[in-house]
Amino acid sequence: MYSDFVLANDRPAYIQVKDYIRRLITTGALQGDQKLPSTRELCGLLHVSRNTVINAYSELEADGYIYTVKGQGHFVSSSAAPSNSVFQSHDVKMNWSTKLNDYARLAEEHDLMKHGIRGQKQAISFTSIAPDEKLFDLQNVKRAFMDRMSLEGDVLLNYGYAKGYKPLIEYLLNYMENKGVDLAGKDLLVTSGFTEGLSLVLSSFKQGSGRILCENPTHHTAIKAFKMHGYKITGVPMERDGINLKELSRELASQAYDLAYLIPSYHNPTGIVMSHPKRKEALRLLQQYHVPIIEDGFNEELRYSGSHIAPLVVSAGSGNNSVIYIGSFSKILFPGLRVGWILADSTLIDYLESVKRARTIHTSTLDQSLLYQYLYNGNFEKYLKRAKTEYKRKHELVVRSCQEWLPAHQLSSDGGLHVFIEFAAGVDTRELLKLCSEQGVLFTPGDIFYTDGRGQNTLRLGFSRVSEADIQKGIQIIGYCAEKLLS
Amino acid sequence: MYSDFVLANDRPAYIQVKDYIRRLITTGALQGDQKLPSTRELCGLLHVSRNTVINAYSELEADGYIYTVKGQGHFVSSSAAPSNSVFQSHDVKMNWSTKLNDYARLAEEHDLMKHGIRGQKQAISFTSIAPDEKLFDLQNVKRAFMDRMSLEGDVLLNYGYAKGYKPLIEYLLNYMENKGVDLAGKDLLVTSGFTEGLSLVLSSFKQGSGRILCENPTHHTAIKAFKMHGYKITGVPMERDGINLKELSRELASQAYDLAYLIPSYHNPTGIVMSHPKRKEALRLLQQYHVPIIEDGFNEELRYSGSHIAPLVVSAGSGNNSVIYIGSFSKILFPGLRVGWILADSTLIDYLESVKRARTIHTSTLDQSLLYQYLYNGNFEKYLKRAKTEYKRKHELVVRSCQEWLPAHQLSSDGGLHVFIEFAAGVDTRELLKLCSEQGVLFTPGDIFYTDGRGQNTLRLGFSRVSEADIQKGIQIIGYCAEKLLS
């Protein structure tokens, strides 16, 4: 004992001695009521000054790890030492994998980070659709933080409200009003990103038929969430301008649905923007069958060309309360700041607020206030303009490169940070991925976005974080491998 | 139209004109394909320069809200205007309160922020057990943020990992190891505070008997979470040194339990620290009946006197994997930073990580990295020392004041930020609260902490955010009102 102590440079010596002795106590190397070396002895053993040991002992005593008997020295507190731990090695261990429910098992089973594509570090990876961190304007983020901390740092670090940080709520309400939403009868809840918003809604919703309707393909995280909540999923095929209305109508007529989930703008994974007439007809149909809609406002801002199209929550009209709009700045601003929001009927928001409070109390006030100040300082519009220029250039390059290098395919994408590719029926993109990954190129096989196991001949290319040189090189390699697979 | 435009000073004029026109479009005041005033006309109508209008129109066109016809002028994009919204006022509205399940309804019903005690702003309030924001060392928090942002700001603002921010995970593992935890077979997941930790565990756990066991009284948030997850709750009475072992043993023998939830240190609401021998016996009993334990590490650091006592996860011994430890710095550091953690069997953590990812992707990286840097910079120990000195002084003052002013009662509290008072059986603390609140004093009636509707004669006094003068004045008023109630 004491011979393994090594003094580091990064912290005061007495803290290191204190931590060292505490570790000996808590791990049972020193027993309860055992006498410790005298301060004189210990400073010799550890090669530190006597004062260091005196300080360390005094801290350990203040923390209740040791006690002093006058004239006799220092002793280990018996309750601090594990001494004889309760259980022996022959105790039966718990088998946790049998203790978990379907909700947890499905979360694990559909966890792309665990069962997804892994490549070498140097690979050209088209798997991410997160923003390019090189575009982040760190100086403005720092300024926003300092501004806000100086104004009300003590408030920011103490408890906030489940509903959200007031100034941010006001900002977002105004933001939604600017999109044309009539706020009468509606309210807003700040969430930790889109994902929490969806999870809150699904957790709180009473199941009737247990069926949910969505576009096919659709956002993988949403499919996972539906499955975790026990929903049977019906995917309605996508067309070039959005969901297939005939199929939608047929499905609605054939059976009852609890909910519909739609991504009308820059749909994930196809990148398609649903046309305005189609939006109106889809809304009319879903309203006719009394099916509430979860509208995923994902990437709504990443329009590179074409007209602005109002979100469903606007097109539904002010009298309507059946659209639950979930928004987020994550995909265009900073995903690390976990801030999104739900705009919906105020009764629904009132319940969701309580569920949110019961689950996480509130979203990080720091994230919210920093985002608010960043927006308030007018940085968002400027950032968006710069980001759109960047992404638009990359988007055009991706489209051109696919035309140049890929064998016969259909490409869809009206904007956003990715394109979606559909090859001829024979091309298996899982096979293709194997070949490509040997050449150091990764993408997301499209089948994971399908609700019915189809899409084997599809893939998604996220380009936001790939350099222009790598975009060209990567797509060339995909093309080369696809040709090889075809021959 | 155009007469209600008012130019403010806080933003560039062209942005204000842009926002104004956009609002006219999205709200339908301007119709699709309607011609806009010429730039010359509009600058007269809005009393701004022509350049301002030209810039505003150009931005609106870039954003797809308007389009230009050469030689004819500017027109509203038809898809941007809601024009004729889909639904008419005679459409049936959704009744959201009938669409919600028990989980949501119970969250609302047990939401203290909605149905709790409300007082005037100037009231002396003993309801909070959040830290005193006057103690926050904002300078060190700011420094921690700037340090971390300079090191890896771009990484912090992009997606992180569900499991947590790596340096913080390392720090917390070491922190737990210092408490004596043998990490073999265990792992750690960062959560958004204790509340999310508990919610993740309860959501993922397969119910067998559907019964959960806890101390009575216990943490209100936990009771709410158990009810939301459909558990039947058995509360085992508290004694001066922790849970009543005879009752615990009797309950375990009489029926099966899925889980136990314990707050061994500075128990909420009683403030009691479970004695070391009691911990060992409780552990032995629960192990004998194969009941996993959720250990709430709440306020473990807020010891003012007495020996350090090892947490259950340590006393259970290294071979044991049945204790799920949930920790948090919120109550002692900054509640606004939503950071807690679960330390448990690594198989369990593996599943919980996937559930966490499916629900919120990850905890705010900013919160995590700021906390990490703050801890790394050595601020925590210093802060804790200062905070403990403050709180200890207040704690002693509260105990003295209760002795001096309150009629016959039992006070419990071995530390922490609150004390718990039990009056004679006749004293109804809801009645008492009514009287006190008329005198501008608030506290938390104890019944909300009871699992069986008892505790009418109890109350909790949180003192962390009450000044010393108000502590004395407030308790004097409570005593005066209690005497009145008794006579």
Contacts between the chains, C-beta under 8 A, distances in Angstrom:
chain1	res1	chain2	res2	distance
A	11	B	378	6.5
A	15	B	378	7.8
A	15	B	381	7.2
A	19	B	178	6.3
A	22	B	178	6.0
A	23	B	177	7.4
A	23	B	178	5.9
A	25	B	180	7.6
A	26	B	178	6.6
A	26	B	179	5.7
A	26	B	180	2.8
A	26	B	310	6.5
A	26	B	314	6.6
A	27	B	180	5.7
A	27	B	182	7.5
A	28	B	180	7.5
A	63	B	303	7.4
A	63	B	308	5.8
A	64	B	303	5.9
A	64	B	305	8.0
A	64	B	306	6.1
A	64	B	307	4.4
A	64	B	308	3.5
A	64	B	309	7.7
A	65	B	307	7.8
A	65	B	308	5.0
A	67	B	307	7.1
A	77	B	307	3.9
A	77	B	308	6.0
A	78	B	276	7.1
A	78	B	307	7.6
A	79	B	275	7.8
A	79	B	276	3.8
A	79	B	307	4.8
A	79	B	308	6.9
A	79	B	309	4.5
A	79	B	310	6.9
A	80	B	307	6.1
A	80	B	308	4.3
A	80	B	309	6.9
A	80	B	310	6.1
A	81	B	310	7.4
A	82	B	180	5.5
A	82	B	310	5.7
A	82	B	314	5.3
A	82	B	315	6.1
A	82	B	317	7.0
A	85	B	314	7.9
A	85	B	315	6.3
A	85	B	316	6.7
A	85	B	317	2.9
A	85	B	318	7.0
A	85	B	319	7.9
A	85	B	320	7.7
A	86	B	280	5.3
A	86	B	283	4.6
A	86	B	284	5.4
A	86	B	287	6.9
A	86	B	315	6.0
A	86	B	316	5.8
A	86	B	317	5.7
A	86	B	320	7.4
A	87	B	283	7.7
A	87	B	287	6.1
A	87	B	316	6.2
A	87	B	317	4.5
A	87	B	319	5.7
A	87	B	320	4.6
A	88	B	317	7.8
A	88	B	319	7.1
A	89	B	319	4.9
A	91	B	287	6.6
A	91	B	319	6.2
A	91	B	320	6.5
A	92	B	290	7.3
A	93	B	319	7.5
A	93	B	320	7.7
A	93	B	321	5.4
A	94	B	290	7.3
A	94	B	292	6.2
A	94	B	321	5.5
A	94	B	322	5.1
A	94	B	345	6.9
A	96	B	321	7.4
A	96	B	345	5.1
A	96	B	347	4.4
A	96	B	348	4.3
A	96	B	351	7.6
A	97	B	347	5.6
A	97	B	351	7.7
A	98	B	206	7.8
A	99	B	205	6.3
A	99	B	206	5.7
A	99	B	292	7.2
A	99	B	348	7.7
A	100	B	204	5.4
A	100	B	205	6.8
A	100	B	206	5.7
A	100	B	348	7.7
A	100	B	351	5.4
A	101	B	204	6.3
A	101	B	205	6.6
A	101	B	206	4.2
A	101	B	207	7.4
A	103	B	203	6.0
A	103	B	204	6.3
A	103	B	355	7.1
A	104	B	203	7.4
A	104	B	204	3.5
A	104	B	205	7.8
A	104	B	351	4.6
A	104	B	352	7.4
A	104	B	354	7.2
A	104	B	355	5.4
A	105	B	351	7.3
A	107	B	204	7.8
A	107	B	351	7.1
A	107	B	354	4.1
A	107	B	355	4.4
A	107	B	357	7.2
A	107	B	358	4.4
A	108	B	350	7.2
A	108	B	351	5.2
A	108	B	354	4.1
A	108	B	355	7.9
A	110	B	358	7.6
A	111	B	353	8.0
A	111	B	354	4.2
A	111	B	357	6.1
A	111	B	358	7.4
A	113	B	161	7.8
A	113	B	162	7.0
A	113	B	357	6.4
A	114	B	354	6.7
A	130	B	158	5.7
A	130	B	159	5.2
A	131	B	158	7.0
A	133	B	154	3.8
A	133	B	155	7.0
A	133	B	157	6.7
A	133	B	158	4.8
A	134	B	154	7.1
A	136	B	153	7.1
A	136	B	154	5.3
A	136	B	157	5.3
A	136	B	158	7.8
A	138	B	149	6.5
A	138	B	153	4.3
A	138	B	154	6.7
A	138	B	157	7.8
A	141	B	149	7.3
A	141	B	153	6.9
A	141	B	157	6.8
A	142	B	145	8.0
A	142	B	146	6.8
A	142	B	149	5.6
A	142	B	153	7.5
A	145	B	142	7.9
A	145	B	145	5.8
A	145	B	149	7.8
A	146	B	142	6.8
A	149	B	138	6.5
A	149	B	141	7.2
A	149	B	142	5.6
A	149	B	145	7.8
A	153	B	136	7.1
A	153	B	138	4.3
A	153	B	141	6.9
A	153	B	142	7.5
A	154	B	133	3.8
A	154	B	134	7.1
A	154	B	136	5.3
A	154	B	138	6.7
A	155	B	133	7.0
A	156	B	336	5.4
A	157	B	133	6.7
A	157	B	136	5.3
A	157	B	138	7.7
A	157	B	141	6.8
A	157	B	334	3.9
A	157	B	335	7.5
A	157	B	336	4.3
A	157	B	337	6.7
A	158	B	130	5.7
A	158	B	131	7.0
A	158	B	133	4.8
A	158	B	136	7.8
A	158	B	334	7.1
A	158	B	335	5.5
A	158	B	336	5.4
A	159	B	130	5.2
A	159	B	335	4.5
A	159	B	336	6.6
A	160	B	336	6.0
A	161	B	113	7.7
A	162	B	113	7.0
A	177	B	23	7.4
A	178	B	19	6.4
A	178	B	22	6.0
A	178	B	23	5.9
A	178	B	26	6.5
A	179	B	26	5.7
A	180	B	25	7.7
A	180	B	26	2.9
A	180	B	27	5.7
A	180	B	28	7.4
A	180	B	82	5.5
A	182	B	27	7.6
A	192	B	192	6.9
A	192	B	360	4.6
A	192	B	361	7.9
A	192	B	364	7.5
A	193	B	360	6.4
A	193	B	361	5.9
A	195	B	358	7.4
A	195	B	359	6.6
A	195	B	360	5.8
A	195	B	361	5.1
A	196	B	359	6.3
A	196	B	360	4.6
A	199	B	358	7.1
A	199	B	359	4.6
A	199	B	360	7.3
A	203	B	103	6.0
A	203	B	104	7.4
A	204	B	100	5.4
A	204	B	101	6.4
A	204	B	103	6.3
A	204	B	104	3.6
A	204	B	107	7.8
A	205	B	99	6.4
A	205	B	100	6.8
A	205	B	101	6.6
A	205	B	104	7.9
A	206	B	98	7.8
A	206	B	99	5.7
A	206	B	100	5.8
A	206	B	101	4.1
A	207	B	101	7.4
A	221	B	358	7.3
A	224	B	358	5.6
A	225	B	358	6.3
A	228	B	358	6.1
A	275	B	79	7.8
A	276	B	78	7.2
A	276	B	79	3.9
A	280	B	86	5.3
A	283	B	86	4.6
A	283	B	87	7.7
A	284	B	86	5.4
A	287	B	86	6.9
A	287	B	87	6.1
A	287	B	91	6.6
A	290	B	92	7.2
A	290	B	94	7.3
A	292	B	94	6.2
A	292	B	99	7.3
A	303	B	63	7.5
A	303	B	64	5.9
A	305	B	64	7.9
A	306	B	64	6.1
A	307	B	64	4.5
A	307	B	65	7.8
A	307	B	67	7.1
A	307	B	77	3.9
A	307	B	78	7.5
A	307	B	79	4.7
A	307	B	80	6.1
A	308	B	63	5.8
A	308	B	64	3.5
A	308	B	65	5.0
A	308	B	77	6.0
A	308	B	79	6.9
A	308	B	80	4.3
A	309	B	64	7.8
A	309	B	79	4.5
A	309	B	80	6.8
A	310	B	26	6.5
A	310	B	79	6.9
A	310	B	80	6.1
A	310	B	81	7.4
A	310	B	82	5.7
A	314	B	26	6.7
A	314	B	82	5.3
A	314	B	85	7.9
A	315	B	82	6.1
A	315	B	85	6.3
A	315	B	86	6.0
A	316	B	85	6.7
A	316	B	86	5.8
A	316	B	87	6.2
A	317	B	82	7.1
A	317	B	85	2.9
A	317	B	86	5.7
A	317	B	87	4.5
A	317	B	88	7.8
A	318	B	85	7.0
A	319	B	87	5.7
A	319	B	88	7.1
A	319	B	89	4.9
A	319	B	91	6.2
A	319	B	93	7.4
A	320	B	85	7.7
A	320	B	86	7.4
A	320	B	87	4.6
A	320	B	91	6.5
A	320	B	93	7.7
A	321	B	93	5.4
A	321	B	94	5.5
A	321	B	96	7.4
A	322	B	94	5.0
A	334	B	157	3.9
A	334	B	158	7.1
A	335	B	157	7.5
A	335	B	158	5.6
A	335	B	159	4.5
A	335	B	361	7.9
A	336	B	156	5.4
A	336	B	157	4.3
A	336	B	158	5.5
A	336	B	159	6.6
A	336	B	160	6.0
A	336	B	364	7.3
A	336	B	365	4.2
A	336	B	366	6.3
A	337	B	157	6.7
A	337	B	364	6.8
A	337	B	366	6.4
A	338	B	360	6.5
A	338	B	361	6.9
A	338	B	362	7.1
A	338	B	363	7.3
A	338	B	364	5.0
A	345	B	94	6.9
A	345	B	96	5.1
A	347	B	96	4.4
A	347	B	97	5.6
A	348	B	96	4.2
A	348	B	99	7.7
A	348	B	100	7.7
A	350	B	108	7.2
A	351	B	96	7.6
A	351	B	97	7.7
A	351	B	100	5.3
A	351	B	104	4.6
A	351	B	105	7.3
A	351	B	107	7.2
A	351	B	108	5.3
A	352	B	104	7.4
A	353	B	111	8.0
A	354	B	104	7.2
A	354	B	107	4.1
A	354	B	108	4.1
A	354	B	111	4.2
A	354	B	114	6.7
A	355	B	103	7.1
A	355	B	104	5.4
A	355	B	107	4.4
A	355	B	108	7.9
A	357	B	107	7.2
A	357	B	111	6.1
A	357	B	113	6.4
A	358	B	107	4.4
A	358	B	110	7.6
A	358	B	111	7.4
A	358	B	195	7.4
A	358	B	199	7.1
A	358	B	221	7.3
A	358	B	224	5.6
A	358	B	225	6.3
A	358	B	228	6.1
A	359	B	195	6.6
A	359	B	196	6.3
A	359	B	199	4.6
A	360	B	192	4.6
A	360	B	193	6.5
A	360	B	195	5.8
A	360	B	196	4.6
A	360	B	199	7.3
A	360	B	338	6.5
A	360	B	360	7.4
A	361	B	192	7.9
A	361	B	193	5.9
A	361	B	195	5.1
A	361	B	335	8.0
A	361	B	338	6.8
A	362	B	338	7.1
A	363	B	338	7.3
A	363	B	364	7.8
A	364	B	192	7.4
A	364	B	336	7.3
A	364	B	337	6.8
A	364	B	338	5.1
A	364	B	363	7.9
A	364	B	364	4.0
A	364	B	366	7.0
A	364	B	367	4.8
A	365	B	336	4.2
A	366	B	336	6.3
A	366	B	337	6.4
A	366	B	364	7.0
A	366	B	366	5.8
A	366	B	367	5.8
A	366	B	370	7.0
A	367	B	364	4.8
A	367	B	366	5.8
A	367	B	367	7.0
A	370	B	366	7.0
A	378	B	11	6.6
A	378	B	15	7.8
A	381	B	15	7.3
